[in-house]
């Protein structure tokens, strides 16, 4: 395949650099990837730019959970879009839903205004929307560039029928990017059955903490998550995905 996108979602300098070495074409920069990703700090963005010029699309998501935001949260999101535009981000990744599961067009319109020409992706809020076809047409009408979707399933291989249909119905008006459980094997299968040429993956690996002294009985976050497991992008996983994209 000649024209493809391999986007790596990363929440650390180390993961960004591993993704770049592995062959990623761009990065979705976020914080707290272990809970699905939130808005990263501007200082993380600046530190990455000291070490890499890879294309950076920044996730704008004020918290874990649903995509129905309060007025306070929305105000923060608008300011963050402006801030990252001024910092030189290449794109933003956004999504706001109304309580009934439709895209909040007014809120999205004003975020698009703040983006002022940056590439804009509708993230997996799309997968929580009530009508994927209506949501796609709304995203197109807003002038968005990409929809990141698993085909409204937990993993993209289960969502292949919808991915195929979206890719066909989009008629090149918006890029359909597959995410959710993406690895080299999933890319081969999804491409064969849907024709999708853009992919989003973390390639994460669990690393043991450098801490030697450990207080196992105390937890600083979610009880299900160990304080002593660090998740980072695995360079080889990205390289394998890139190889598949170049072969098919």
C-alpha positions as CSV (number, residue, x, y, z in Angstrom):
1,X,0.0,0.0,0.0
2,X,1.4,3.4,-1.0
3,X,-0.9,5.8,0.8
4,X,-1.6,4.9,4.4
5,X,-1.7,6.4,7.8
6,X,-0.2,4.7,10.9
7,X,-1.0,6.8,13.9
8,X,0.3,5.9,17.3
9,X,-1.4,7.1,20.4
10,X,1.2,8.0,23.0
11,X,1.3,9.7,26.4
12,X,5.1,10.1,27.0
13,X,8.2,11.2,25.2
14,X,9.5,7.7,25.3
15,X,6.4,6.3,23.6
16,X,6.4,9.0,20.9
17,X,10.1,8.3,20.0
18,X,9.4,4.5,20.0
19,X,6.5,5.1,17.7
20,X,8.6,7.2,15.4
21,X,11.4,4.7,15.2
22,X,8.9,2.0,14.5
23,X,7.5,3.8,11.5
24,X,4.5,5.8,12.7
25,X,3.4,8.5,10.3
26,X,1.9,10.6,13.1
27,X,1.2,10.7,16.8
28,X,-2.0,11.2,18.7
29,X,-0.6,12.9,21.8
30,X,-2.6,12.4,25.0
31,X,-2.3,12.0,28.7
32,X,-3.4,9.0,30.9
33,X,-3.7,6.6,28.0
34,X,-4.4,3.8,30.5
35,X,-7.9,5.3,31.1
36,X,-8.5,6.0,27.4
37,X,-6.6,9.2,27.1
38,X,-7.1,12.8,28.3
39,X,-5.7,16.1,27.2
40,X,-1.9,16.2,27.6
41,X,0.0,18.9,29.3
42,X,1.5,21.7,27.1
43,X,4.9,21.0,28.7
44,X,4.8,17.4,27.4
45,X,4.1,18.7,23.9
46,X,7.0,21.1,24.2
47,X,9.4,18.4,25.5
48,X,8.5,16.2,22.5
49,X,9.2,19.0,20.1
50,X,12.7,19.2,21.5
51,X,13.4,15.6,20.3
52,X,11.0,15.0,17.4
53,X,9.3,16.8,14.5
54,X,6.8,14.0,13.8
55,X,3.3,15.2,13.1
56,X,1.4,15.6,16.4
57,X,-2.4,15.5,16.7
58,X,-3.4,16.4,20.2
59,X,-6.3,14.8,22.1
60,X,-8.7,17.3,23.7
61,X,-10.6,15.4,26.4
62,X,-10.9,17.0,29.8
63,X,-11.7,13.8,31.7
64,X,-12.2,10.1,31.7
65,X,-15.8,8.9,31.0
66,X,-18.6,9.9,28.6
67,X,-18.4,12.7,26.0
68,X,-21.3,14.9,27.3
69,X,-19.6,17.8,28.9
70,X,-20.5,20.6,31.3
71,X,-20.2,24.3,30.3
72,X,-17.0,24.5,32.5
73,X,-15.5,21.5,30.7
74,X,-16.3,22.9,27.4
75,X,-14.8,26.3,28.2
76,X,-11.5,24.5,29.1
77,X,-11.7,22.5,25.8
78,X,-12.0,25.6,23.7
79,X,-9.0,27.2,25.4
80,X,-7.0,24.1,25.0
81,X,-7.6,23.9,21.3
82,X,-6.4,27.5,21.0
83,X,-3.4,26.8,23.2
84,X,-2.2,23.8,21.2
85,X,-2.8,25.6,17.9
86,X,-0.5,28.4,19.2
87,X,2.0,25.8,20.3
88,X,2.2,24.5,16.8
89,X,0.2,21.3,16.9
90,X,-0.6,19.8,13.5
91,X,-4.1,18.7,14.5
92,X,-6.6,18.1,17.3
93,X,-8.7,15.1,18.2
94,X,-12.2,16.0,19.6
95,X,-15.7,14.9,20.1
96,X,-18.8,16.1,22.0
97,X,-22.1,14.3,22.2
98,X,-25.6,15.4,23.4
99,X,-27.4,13.3,26.0
100,X,-29.4,11.5,23.3
101,X,-26.3,10.3,21.5
102,X,-26.1,12.8,18.7
103,X,-23.1,15.0,17.9
104,X,-23.4,18.4,19.6
105,X,-23.1,20.5,16.4
106,X,-23.0,23.9,18.0
107,X,-20.2,23.0,20.4
108,X,-18.3,21.2,17.7
109,X,-18.6,24.1,15.3
110,X,-17.0,26.5,17.8
111,X,-14.2,24.1,18.4
112,X,-13.6,23.9,14.7
113,X,-13.4,27.7,14.6
114,X,-10.7,27.6,17.3
115,X,-8.8,25.0,15.3
116,X,-8.4,27.5,12.5
117,X,-7.2,25.2,9.7
118,X,-5.6,22.4,11.8
119,X,-6.4,18.9,10.8
120,X,-9.4,17.7,13.0
121,X,-10.3,14.1,13.9
122,X,-13.6,13.0,15.4
123,X,-12.4,10.5,18.1
124,X,-14.3,7.5,19.3
125,X,-17.1,9.5,20.7
126,X,-18.3,8.5,17.2
127,X,-18.5,4.9,18.5
128,X,-20.8,6.0,21.3
129,X,-23.1,7.9,18.9
130,X,-26.7,6.6,18.2
131,X,-26.5,6.7,14.4
132,X,-23.1,6.3,12.8
133,X,-24.2,7.4,9.4
134,X,-25.8,10.6,10.6
135,X,-22.8,11.3,12.7
136,X,-20.5,10.8,9.7
137,X,-22.5,13.2,7.6
138,X,-22.4,15.8,10.4
139,X,-18.6,15.4,10.7
140,X,-18.3,15.9,7.0
141,X,-20.5,19.0,7.1
142,X,-18.3,20.5,9.9
143,X,-15.2,20.1,7.6
144,X,-13.6,17.4,9.8
145,X,-10.8,15.4,8.2
146,X,-10.9,12.0,9.9
147,X,-13.2,9.7,11.9
148,X,-11.5,7.4,14.3
149,X,-13.7,4.4,14.9
150,X,-13.7,0.7,15.8
151,X,-16.9,0.2,13.9
152,X,-18.9,0.8,17.1
153,X,-17.5,-2.4,18.6
154,X,-14.9,-3.0,21.3
155,X,-12.3,-3.9,18.7
156,X,-12.0,-3.1,15.1
157,X,-12.0,-6.6,13.8
158,X,-15.5,-7.0,15.3
159,X,-16.6,-3.8,13.6
160,X,-15.5,-4.6,10.1
161,X,-19.0,-4.6,8.5
162,X,-19.6,-1.0,9.7
163,X,-16.0,0.1,8.8
164,X,-16.5,-1.3,5.3
165,X,-19.9,0.5,4.9
166,X,-18.5,3.8,6.3
167,X,-15.5,3.6,4.0
168,X,-17.8,3.1,1.0
169,X,-20.4,5.7,2.0
170,X,-17.8,8.3,2.8
171,X,-16.7,8.4,-0.9
172,X,-13.4,10.0,0.0
173,X,-15.1,13.0,1.7
174,X,-13.6,12.0,5.1
175,X,-10.9,9.6,6.1
176,X,-12.2,6.5,8.0
177,X,-9.5,5.5,10.5
178,X,-9.7,2.1,12.2
179,X,-8.8,2.0,15.9
180,X,-9.4,-0.4,18.8
181,X,-7.3,-3.5,19.1
182,X,-5.1,-2.6,16.1
183,X,-1.9,-4.6,15.6
184,X,-0.2,-6.1,12.5
185,X,-2.6,-9.0,12.3
186,X,-5.7,-6.8,12.7
187,X,-4.5,-4.4,10.0
188,X,-4.2,-7.3,7.5
189,X,-7.7,-8.5,8.2
190,X,-9.4,-5.1,8.4
191,X,-7.8,-3.9,5.1
192,X,-8.7,-7.1,3.3
193,X,-12.4,-6.9,4.4
194,X,-13.0,-3.2,4.4
195,X,-10.5,-1.4,2.3
196,X,-9.6,1.0,5.2
197,X,-6.1,2.5,4.8
198,X,-5.7,4.5,8.0
199,X,-5.0,2.9,11.4
200,X,-4.6,4.0,15.0
201,X,-2.8,1.9,17.6
202,X,-0.9,2.2,20.9
203,X,1.3,-0.8,20.6
204,X,1.6,-0.7,24.3
205,X,3.8,-2.9,26.4
206,X,3.8,-3.4,30.1
207,X,7.1,-2.6,31.7
208,X,8.2,-3.2,35.3
209,X,8.8,-0.1,37.4
210,X,12.3,0.9,38.3
211,X,11.3,1.1,41.9
212,X,13.1,-1.5,44.1
213,X,11.3,-0.5,47.3
214,X,7.6,-1.2,47.0
215,X,4.7,-0.7,49.3
216,X,2.2,-3.1,47.7
217,X,-0.6,-2.5,50.3
218,X,-1.0,1.2,49.3
219,X,-2.7,2.2,46.0
220,X,-2.5,5.7,44.6
221,X,-5.1,5.3,41.9
222,X,-7.5,2.7,40.5
223,X,-7.2,-0.5,42.6
224,X,-7.1,-2.6,39.4
225,X,-3.9,-0.9,38.3
226,X,-0.6,-1.6,39.8
227,X,1.6,1.3,40.8
228,X,4.6,-0.6,39.5
229,X,3.5,-1.3,35.9
230,X,4.4,1.3,33.3
231,X,2.8,1.2,29.9
232,X,4.7,2.4,26.9
233,X,4.7,2.0,23.1
234,X,6.6,-1.0,21.9
235,X,8.8,0.0,18.9
236,X,8.7,-3.5,17.4
237,X,4.9,-3.7,17.4
238,X,4.8,-0.4,15.4
239,X,7.4,-1.7,13.0
240,X,5.4,-4.9,12.4
241,X,2.3,-2.9,11.7
242,X,4.2,-0.6,9.3
243,X,5.6,-3.7,7.5
244,X,2.1,-5.0,6.9
245,X,0.9,-1.7,5.5
246,X,3.9,-1.6,3.1
247,X,3.2,-5.2,2.0
248,X,-0.5,-5.1,1.3
